[in-house]
Amino acid sequence: MSSREAKTDVILIGAGIMSATLGTLLKELVPDWKITVFEKLASAGEESSNEWNNAGTGHAALCELNYTVEKPDGSLDVSKAIKINEQFQDSMQFWSYLVNSNRLSNPEDFIRQLPHMSFVQGEKDVHFLQNRFKALSNNPLFSGMEFSDDPEKLMEWIPLIMQERSTTEPIAATKIDSGTDINFGALTRKMFTNLESQNVEMNYQHSVEDMKRTSDGQWELKVRNNENDTMERHTAKFVFIGSGGGSLHLLQKSGIPEGKNFGGFPVSGIFMVCNNPFVAEQHHAKVYGKAKVGAPPMSVPHLDTRFINDKKELLFGPFAGFSPKFLKTGSVFDLITSVKPNNLLTMLAAGAKNMSLTKYLIQQIMLSKEQRMEELREFIPNAKSEDWDLVVAGQRVQVIKDTEAGGKGTLQFGTEVVSAADGSIAALLGASPGASTAVSVMLEIIEKCFPEYVPEWEPKLKEMIPSYGLSLVENPEFLEEMKTSTAEALGLSEKEVVFI
């Protein structure tokens, strides 16, 4: 028996950064639309968006080496790095707009300036980093990037990494001071607080159990109120499934043909967190290395300064782990119940193709703390075991689908928008760079699902994201102007001085 039935214009499933972003964009574009949010946990931003469950890097491809791919002839494909940087600029502009229009306050609660660095060892990787620097440093999106293979200069940049380091092997780093550390948990909570103030209905401890199309083309959702264990029915013209690892199951329940043949492969992450403030104070950057052979791109090792609850933290990882759960708070049956007749062959093909990934995950799971410390010592030569604790991060569900280029059962790294032909429902699958590119991904959903409104909405979209519809690479003067204004709005214009 349903305890209540309700109608709304838009339903957002999951109270993470994606739903927060789409809800905020729609509320700015059409303030009179009624928006309802369902979240199975007790508050916003507690799963994939939580600050302890994600890397907190403002992913702008400034330091992530896996976004620049070396081709067989030795040249570099930097197109993905450029695209991700442009997507991150969209996010920065939108957050600036929200601060300037008093939708968000105290931006230092969620964003801080922090150098982004890449660090490599060995002749081959130093050569790769030099080529990457040459390919990117003249691009206006990557202005200010520096390269050095001089141990003395590197000691200035990364003293903790250089202390007691043997310099027999070639080493090098790039550095760009305009990088950021982002607390996506804090940002998500602030955005939902703003939405609540604009009469968006938040329903926590509510799990969406099923959904179906109604005869008039709307969506009816069966929702369990976990507080009093009653069932509710909610109808909406548009539904967004933004529940992280939980999105695949809900997409399958929607029954839309566009959602068939998709599978998901869960990968969990483990970070080492420094418990010694004296050590943490000696490092002030996000430093990314190169992924080991067989490792998924999301497992690139990095030594990260983070700001969480106004406290400086130092994290190293991620070490990959495996759990059949699709969410940290999910069920051990998530993986097996995601296998359906329409994706069985896709899943089997993915398993056969990714034996190296399976082997890598097994090796990672078997690591002792001391073996993890040995990997950390590649970054911090004098790291002591007693200074570091293990913390389990969030679950990521990598998309598996059939592609023309990769064939059946191709494992995708990145985010994937799946929407119905009529635009009445959309789901977001996948993981990194996820949160950092939330604004451009949600703009894609708006364009796909509300094409009839986009011409009318365009002036407002350009007010919120001034570069909307423009190439920033082709407009370097506009880019510089925009970078200056966003830095001022977000409190990043003053270069942070750090005493070590």
C-alpha positions as CSV (number, residue, x, y, z in Angstrom):
1,M,0.0,0.0,0.0
2,S,1.4,3.4,-1.0
3,S,1.6,6.0,1.8
4,R,1.6,8.8,-0.7
5,E,1.5,9.6,-4.4
6,A,2.9,12.7,-6.0
7,K,3.6,14.3,-9.3
8,T,6.6,16.5,-10.2
9,D,8.4,17.8,-13.3
10,V,11.8,16.4,-12.7
11,I,13.1,13.5,-10.5
12,L,16.8,13.3,-9.6
13,I,17.9,9.9,-8.2
14,G,21.0,10.2,-6.0
15,A,22.1,13.2,-4.0
16,G,25.6,13.4,-5.4
17,I,27.5,16.0,-7.4
18,M,25.9,15.0,-10.7
19,S,22.3,15.5,-9.5
20,A,23.3,18.6,-7.6
21,T,24.7,20.1,-10.8
22,L,21.8,19.1,-13.0
23,G,19.3,20.3,-10.4
24,T,21.1,23.6,-10.0
25,L,21.3,24.2,-13.8
26,L,17.6,23.4,-14.3
27,K,16.6,25.6,-11.4
28,E,18.5,28.6,-12.9
29,L,17.0,27.9,-16.4
30,V,13.4,27.2,-15.4
31,P,12.8,28.3,-11.7
32,D,9.1,27.2,-11.8
33,W,9.8,23.6,-12.6
34,K,9.1,21.3,-9.6
35,I,12.2,19.1,-8.8
36,T,12.2,16.1,-6.4
37,V,15.3,14.3,-5.2
38,F,15.6,10.8,-3.8
39,E,18.6,9.6,-1.9
40,K,18.9,6.3,-0.1
41,L,21.4,7.6,2.5
42,A,20.6,10.0,5.3
43,S,22.3,13.1,3.7
44,A,23.8,14.5,0.5
45,G,27.2,13.7,-0.9
46,E,27.8,10.6,1.2
47,E,28.7,8.0,-1.5
48,S,30.9,8.6,-4.6
49,S,31.0,12.4,-4.0
50,N,32.1,12.2,-0.4
51,E,35.5,13.8,0.2
52,W,37.0,10.5,1.6
53,N,35.6,8.5,-1.3
54,N,37.2,10.4,-4.2
55,A,40.6,11.8,-5.2
56,G,39.6,15.5,-4.8
57,T,41.7,16.5,-7.8
58,G,40.2,19.2,-10.0
59,H,40.8,16.9,-13.0
60,A,42.0,19.3,-15.7
61,A,44.6,17.0,-17.2
62,L,47.4,19.2,-15.8
63,C,49.1,16.2,-14.1
64,E,47.3,13.0,-15.0
65,L,49.6,11.2,-17.5
66,N,47.0,8.7,-18.6
67,Y,45.1,11.5,-20.5
68,T,48.1,11.9,-22.9
69,V,48.6,8.7,-24.9
70,E,51.8,7.8,-26.6
71,K,51.2,6.6,-30.2
72,P,53.2,3.8,-31.9
73,D,55.3,6.4,-33.7
74,G,56.3,8.0,-30.4
75,S,54.2,11.1,-30.9
76,L,51.6,12.0,-28.3
77,D,47.8,12.3,-28.6
78,V,46.8,15.2,-26.4
79,S,43.2,15.6,-27.6
80,K,41.7,13.9,-24.4
81,A,43.8,16.2,-22.1
82,I,42.6,19.3,-24.0
83,K,38.9,18.1,-23.9
84,I,39.1,17.4,-20.1
85,N,40.7,20.7,-19.4
86,E,38.0,22.6,-21.4
87,Q,35.3,20.6,-19.5
88,F,36.9,21.6,-16.2
89,Q,36.8,25.2,-17.2
90,D,33.0,24.9,-17.7
91,S,32.8,23.7,-14.1
92,M,35.0,26.6,-12.8
93,Q,32.8,29.1,-14.7
94,F,29.6,27.7,-13.3
95,W,30.9,27.6,-9.7
96,S,32.0,31.2,-10.1
97,Y,28.6,32.2,-11.4
98,L,27.0,30.5,-8.3
99,V,29.3,32.4,-6.0
100,N,28.8,35.7,-7.7
101,S,25.0,35.3,-7.6
102,N,25.1,34.3,-3.9
103,R,23.9,30.8,-4.5
104,L,27.2,29.5,-2.9
105,S,29.1,31.2,-0.2
106,N,32.7,30.7,1.2
107,P,34.2,29.0,-1.8
108,E,37.3,28.1,0.2
109,D,35.2,25.4,1.9
110,F,35.3,23.5,-1.4
111,I,38.1,24.7,-3.6
112,R,41.7,25.7,-3.0
113,Q,44.6,26.5,-5.2
114,L,47.3,23.8,-5.2
115,P,50.1,22.9,-7.6
116,H,49.5,20.0,-9.9
117,M,52.6,17.9,-10.7
118,S,53.7,14.9,-12.7
119,F,56.7,12.9,-11.4
120,V,58.5,10.2,-13.3
121,Q,61.6,8.0,-12.9
122,G,63.7,6.2,-15.5
123,E,65.0,7.3,-18.9
124,K,61.9,6.1,-20.9
125,D,59.4,7.9,-18.7
126,V,61.5,11.1,-18.5
127,H,61.6,11.2,-22.3
128,F,57.7,10.7,-22.3
129,L,57.3,13.6,-19.8
130,Q,59.5,15.9,-21.9
131,N,57.4,15.1,-24.9
132,R,54.2,15.8,-23.0
133,F,55.6,19.1,-21.7
134,K,56.5,20.1,-25.3
135,A,53.1,19.1,-26.6
136,L,51.1,20.9,-23.9
137,S,53.1,23.9,-22.6
138,N,52.4,26.2,-25.5
139,N,48.7,25.5,-25.4
140,P,46.8,28.4,-23.6
141,L,44.9,25.9,-21.5
142,F,48.2,24.7,-20.0
143,S,50.0,28.0,-19.7
144,G,52.4,28.2,-16.8
145,M,53.5,24.6,-16.9
146,E,57.2,24.1,-16.0
147,F,59.5,21.1,-16.6
148,S,62.6,20.2,-14.7
149,D,65.0,17.2,-14.4
150,D,67.3,19.1,-12.1
151,P,67.4,17.4,-8.6
152,E,68.0,20.8,-6.9
153,K,65.0,22.4,-8.5
154,L,62.9,19.3,-7.7
155,M,64.0,19.6,-4.1
156,E,62.5,23.1,-4.1
157,W,59.2,21.8,-5.6
158,I,58.8,18.5,-3.7
159,P,61.1,18.3,-0.7
160,L,59.3,15.3,0.9
161,I,59.7,13.3,-2.3
162,M,63.4,14.3,-2.8
163,Q,64.7,13.8,0.7
164,E,67.1,10.8,0.9
165,R,66.4,9.9,-2.7
166,S,69.1,8.2,-4.7
167,T,69.7,10.2,-7.9
168,T,71.4,7.5,-9.9
169,E,68.2,7.1,-12.1
170,P,67.0,10.0,-14.3
171,I,64.0,11.7,-12.7
172,A,61.8,14.6,-13.9
173,A,58.7,16.5,-13.0
174,T,56.3,19.1,-14.5
175,K,54.5,21.7,-12.3
176,I,51.6,24.0,-12.8
177,D,50.6,26.3,-10.0
178,S,47.0,27.0,-11.1
179,G,45.8,23.5,-10.1
180,T,43.2,22.9,-7.5
181,D,42.1,20.7,-4.7
182,I,38.4,20.3,-4.5
183,N,36.2,19.0,-1.7
184,F,33.3,17.6,-3.8
185,G,31.5,16.4,-0.7
186,A,31.4,20.0,0.6
187,L,30.4,21.4,-2.8
188,T,27.6,18.8,-3.2
189,R,26.2,19.7,0.2
190,K,26.3,23.4,-0.5
191,M,24.5,23.0,-3.8
192,F,21.7,21.0,-2.2
193,T,21.4,23.5,0.6
194,N,20.9,26.1,-2.2
195,L,18.4,23.9,-4.0
196,E,16.4,23.3,-0.8
197,S,16.2,27.1,-0.3
198,Q,14.5,27.2,-3.8
199,N,11.9,24.7,-2.8
200,V,13.5,21.6,-4.3
201,E,12.0,18.6,-2.4
202,M,14.7,16.5,-0.8
203,N,13.8,12.9,0.2
204,Y,16.6,11.2,2.2
205,Q,16.4,7.5,3.2
206,H,14.3,6.8,0.1
207,S,15.3,4.0,-2.3
208,V,13.9,3.8,-5.9
209,E,12.9,0.2,-6.3
210,D,11.3,0.2,-9.8
211,M,10.1,2.4,-12.6
212,K,7.9,2.2,-15.6
213,R,6.5,4.3,-18.4
214,T,2.9,5.5,-18.1
215,S,0.4,5.6,-21.0
216,D,1.0,9.4,-21.4
217,G,4.8,9.0,-21.7
218,Q,5.7,10.0,-18.1
219,W,7.7,7.9,-15.6
220,E,6.2,6.3,-12.5
221,L,8.7,5.4,-9.8
222,K,8.1,3.0,-6.9
223,V,10.0,4.4,-4.0
224,R,10.6,2.8,-0.6
225,N,10.6,5.2,2.4
226,N,13.2,3.5,4.5
227,E,12.4,5.5,7.6
228,N,8.9,4.1,8.0
229,D,9.2,1.2,5.5
230,T,6.3,2.3,3.3
231,M,6.0,2.4,-0.5
232,E,5.4,5.6,-2.4
233,R,4.6,6.3,-6.1
234,H,6.0,9.4,-7.8
235,T,5.4,10.5,-11.4
236,A,7.6,12.8,-13.4
237,K,8.0,14.1,-17.0
238,F,11.8,13.7,-16.8
239,V,14.0,11.4,-14.6
240,F,17.8,11.6,-14.1
241,I,19.6,8.5,-12.7
242,G,22.7,9.9,-11.0
243,S,23.3,7.4,-8.3
244,G,26.9,6.5,-9.1
245,G,27.4,2.7,-9.1
246,G,23.7,2.3,-8.5
247,S,22.8,3.8,-11.8
248,L,23.3,0.6,-13.9
249,H,20.6,-1.4,-12.0
250,L,18.1,1.5,-12.3
251,L,18.9,1.9,-16.0
252,Q,18.1,-1.8,-16.5
253,K,14.8,-1.4,-14.6
254,S,13.8,1.5,-16.9
255,G,13.7,-1.0,-19.8
256,I,14.7,1.6,-22.4
257,P,16.4,-0.1,-25.4
258,E,19.4,2.4,-25.2
259,G,20.3,0.8,-21.8
260,K,20.6,-2.8,-23.1
261,N,24.0,-4.5,-23.5
262,F,25.6,-2.3,-20.9
263,G,27.5,-4.0,-18.1
264,G,29.5,-2.8,-15.1
265,F,32.8,-3.8,-13.4
266,P,33.3,-2.6,-9.8
267,V,36.7,-1.5,-8.6
268,S,37.3,-0.3,-5.1
269,G,40.1,2.0,-4.0
270,I,42.3,2.1,-0.9
271,F,44.3,5.1,0.2
272,M,47.1,5.5,2.7
273,V,46.5,8.6,4.9
274,C,49.4,10.2,6.8
275,N,48.7,10.5,10.5
276,N,51.8,12.5,11.2
277,P,51.1,16.3,10.8
278,F,54.9,17.0,10.6
279,V,55.2,14.8,7.5
280,A,52.0,16.2,5.9
281,E,53.2,19.7,6.3
282,Q,56.3,19.0,4.2
283,H,54.3,18.4,1.0
284,H,52.1,20.9,-0.8
285,A,51.0,19.6,-4.2
286,K,49.1,16.8,-6.1
287,V,51.8,14.7,-7.6
288,Y,50.8,12.0,-10.1
289,G,53.0,9.2,-11.4
290,K,52.6,6.7,-14.2
291,A,50.3,3.7,-13.9
292,K,51.8,0.3,-13.6
293,V,51.4,-2.2,-16.6
294,G,48.0,-3.8,-16.4
295,A,46.6,-1.2,-14.0
296,P,43.4,0.6,-14.8
297,P,43.9,4.3,-15.6
298,M,42.1,5.3,-12.4
299,S,44.8,3.5,-10.4
300,V,47.5,6.0,-11.3
301,P,49.6,6.5,-8.1
302,H,49.5,10.0,-6.6
303,L,50.6,11.7,-3.5
304,D,47.9,14.3,-2.7
305,T,47.7,17.2,-0.4
306,R,44.0,17.5,0.5
307,F,42.0,19.9,2.6
308,I,39.2,18.2,4.4
309,N,37.2,19.9,7.2
310,D,39.7,22.7,7.0
311,K,42.5,20.3,7.9
312,K,45.5,19.6,5.7
313,E,45.7,15.8,4.9
314,L,48.2,13.8,2.9
315,L,47.0,10.8,0.9
316,F,48.8,8.2,-1.2
317,G,47.2,5.7,-3.6
318,P,44.9,4.5,-4.8
319,F,45.5,0.8,-4.4
320,A,42.9,-1.1,-6.3
321,G,40.6,-3.5,-4.5
322,F,37.7,-5.7,-5.5
323,S,34.3,-5.9,-4.1
324,P,31.2,-7.2,-6.0
325,K,29.3,-4.2,-4.5
326,F,28.5,-1.3,-6.9
327,L,28.3,1.2,-4.1
328,K,30.3,1.4,-0.8
329,T,26.9,0.9,0.9
330,G,25.7,-1.5,-1.7
331,S,25.0,-5.3,-1.8
332,V,27.4,-8.1,-2.4
333,F,24.9,-9.3,-5.0
334,D,25.2,-6.1,-7.1
335,L,27.6,-7.6,-9.7
336,I,25.8,-10.9,-10.2
337,T,22.3,-9.3,-10.4
338,S,23.5,-6.8,-13.0
339,V,24.1,-9.7,-15.4
340,K,21.0,-10.0,-17.7
341,P,20.3,-12.0,-20.9
342,N,21.0,-8.8,-23.0
343,N,24.5,-8.2,-21.5
344,L,25.7,-11.7,-20.7
345,L,27.8,-12.0,-23.8
346,T,29.2,-8.5,-23.3
347,M,30.2,-9.3,-19.7
348,L,31.8,-12.7,-20.7
349,A,33.7,-11.0,-23.5
350,A,35.0,-8.3,-21.1
351,G,36.2,-11.0,-18.7
352,A,38.1,-12.8,-21.4
353,K,39.6,-9.6,-22.7
354,N,40.7,-8.2,-19.3
355,M,42.8,-11.0,-17.8
356,S,45.7,-8.6,-17.1
357,L,43.3,-6.3,-15.1
358,T,42.0,-9.3,-13.2
359,K,45.5,-10.4,-12.4
360,Y,46.4,-6.9,-11.3
361,L,43.4,-6.7,-9.0
362,I,44.2,-10.0,-7.4
363,Q,47.8,-8.8,-6.8
364,Q,46.5,-5.6,-5.3
365,I,44.1,-7.3,-3.0
366,M,46.9,-9.6,-1.7
367,L,49.3,-6.7,-0.8
368,S,50.3,-6.4,2.9
369,K,50.6,-3.0,4.5
370,E,54.4,-3.3,4.2
371,Q,54.2,-4.0,0.5
372,R,52.0,-0.9,0.1
373,M,54.6,1.0,2.1
374,E,57.2,-0.1,-0.5
375,E,55.1,1.4,-3.2
376,L,54.8,4.6,-1.2
377,R,58.6,4.7,-0.8
378,E,58.9,5.1,-4.5
379,F,57.4,8.6,-3.8
380,I,58.6,9.2,-0.2
381,P,61.9,7.2,0.2
382,N,62.0,7.6,4.0
383,A,58.3,6.9,4.7
384,K,57.7,5.1,8.0
385,S,54.9,2.6,8.4
386,E,53.7,4.0,11.7
387,D,53.0,7.4,10.0
388,W,50.4,5.9,7.6
389,D,46.9,4.4,8.0
390,L,44.8,2.6,5.4
391,V,41.4,4.1,4.4
392,V,38.9,2.4,2.0
393,A,37.7,4.9,-0.6
394,G,34.6,4.7,-2.8
395,Q,33.5,2.1,-5.3
396,R,33.8,2.9,-9.0
397,V,31.8,0.9,-11.6
398,Q,33.6,1.0,-14.9
399,V,31.3,0.8,-18.0
400,I,31.4,-2.3,-20.2
401,K,29.8,-2.1,-23.6
402,D,30.1,-3.2,-27.2
403,T,32.0,-0.7,-29.4
404,E,33.0,-0.5,-33.0
405,A,36.6,0.1,-32.2
406,G,37.0,-2.3,-29.3
407,G,34.5,-4.9,-30.2
408,K,32.3,-6.8,-27.8
409,G,32.7,-6.3,-24.1
410,T,35.0,-3.3,-24.1
411,L,35.9,-1.8,-20.7
412,Q,35.4,2.0,-20.8
413,F,37.3,4.4,-18.6
414,G,35.4,7.6,-18.2
415,T,31.7,8.7,-17.9
416,E,28.9,7.6,-20.2
417,V,25.5,9.4,-20.7
418,V,22.7,7.0,-21.7
419,S,19.4,8.6,-22.6
420,A,16.0,7.5,-24.1
421,A,15.3,8.6,-27.7
422,D,12.5,10.8,-26.5
423,G,14.7,12.5,-23.8
424,S,12.4,11.5,-21.0
425,I,15.1,9.7,-19.0
426,A,18.9,9.8,-18.7
427,A,21.5,8.0,-16.7
428,L,25.1,8.6,-16.0
429,L,27.4,5.6,-15.8
430,G,31.2,5.3,-15.2
431,A,33.8,7.1,-13.1
432,S,36.8,9.4,-13.4
433,P,37.1,12.2,-14.3
434,G,33.5,12.4,-13.3
435,A,32.9,15.0,-10.7
436,S,35.4,17.5,-12.2
437,T,33.5,17.5,-15.5
438,A,30.0,17.4,-14.0
439,V,28.9,20.7,-15.6
440,S,29.8,19.8,-19.2
441,V,28.3,16.3,-18.7
442,M,25.1,17.8,-17.4
443,L,25.0,20.3,-20.3
444,E,25.2,17.2,-22.6
445,I,22.1,15.8,-20.9
446,I,20.3,19.1,-21.2
447,E,21.1,19.3,-24.9
448,K,20.1,15.6,-25.5
449,C,16.9,15.6,-23.3
450,F,15.6,19.2,-23.8
451,P,16.6,20.1,-27.4
452,E,13.4,22.1,-27.9
453,Y,14.2,24.4,-25.0
454,V,18.0,24.9,-25.7
455,P,17.6,27.9,-28.1
456,E,15.4,29.7,-25.5
457,W,17.8,28.8,-22.7
458,E,21.0,29.7,-24.6
459,P,21.3,33.3,-23.2
460,K,21.1,32.1,-19.6
461,L,23.5,29.2,-20.4
462,K,26.0,31.7,-21.7
463,E,25.5,33.9,-18.6
464,M,26.3,30.9,-16.3
465,I,29.1,29.4,-18.5
466,P,30.4,32.2,-20.7
467,S,32.4,29.9,-22.9
468,Y,29.3,27.8,-23.7
469,G,29.5,26.9,-27.5
470,L,33.0,28.3,-27.8
471,S,36.4,26.6,-28.2
472,L,38.7,28.0,-25.5
473,V,41.8,26.9,-27.3
474,E,40.7,29.0,-30.3
475,N,39.9,32.0,-28.1
476,P,43.1,32.4,-26.0
477,E,42.3,36.1,-25.0
478,F,38.8,35.1,-23.8
479,L,40.3,32.2,-22.0
480,E,42.7,34.4,-20.0
481,E,39.9,36.8,-19.2
482,M,37.7,33.9,-18.0
483,K,40.5,32.3,-16.0
484,T,41.1,35.7,-14.2
485,S,37.5,36.2,-13.4
486,T,36.9,32.7,-12.1
487,A,40.0,32.8,-10.0
488,E,38.8,36.0,-8.4
489,A,35.3,34.7,-7.7
490,L,36.6,31.4,-6.2
491,G,39.3,33.1,-4.1
492,L,42.1,31.6,-6.1
493,S,43.7,34.8,-7.5
494,E,46.2,35.1,-4.6
495,K,49.0,32.6,-4.8
496,E,49.1,30.7,-1.6
497,V,52.3,31.0,0.4
498,V,53.2,27.9,2.3
499,F,55.9,27.6,4.9
500,I,57.5,24.3,5.3
